[in-house]
Amino acid sequence: MKPRLVAIVDHDAVVAMMLDEALSDEGYRTRVFAIDDDLLDQLRACRPDAIIMDIVIAGGAAEWRILEA
């Protein structure tokens, strides 16, 4: 069975890297995404099994809309 894909979305590169390493060590496939205008399209294209996202970001309402989509 193919490992589950976890998308990591965080404005802090260090936090994203730590999550990436920890999840990879546990056998998950990961992709780290930048918070930009194309984020929703990128998430739809890769169809992750789970998303870890920092929603306490400047302009947090946009991040909630992404999670609702």
C-alpha positions, 0 to 999 in steps of 0.5 A: 500500500502506498504511504499516505500523502500529508500536505504541510502548509506553514509560513514558518519554514523551520516548522514546516521542515520539522513536520516534514522530517517527523512525518517522513520518519513515520512513513508518510509522504509529505509535500510542503506548500507555500502560502500563496494565491495558487495554494488551493489549486496546488492542493486540489492537484496533489489530492493529499490524504491530510492537510496540516495547516497553520491557520493563525497567519496574518489574514487567517480568514483566507486559510479558513476558506481554503480548509472549507473548500 
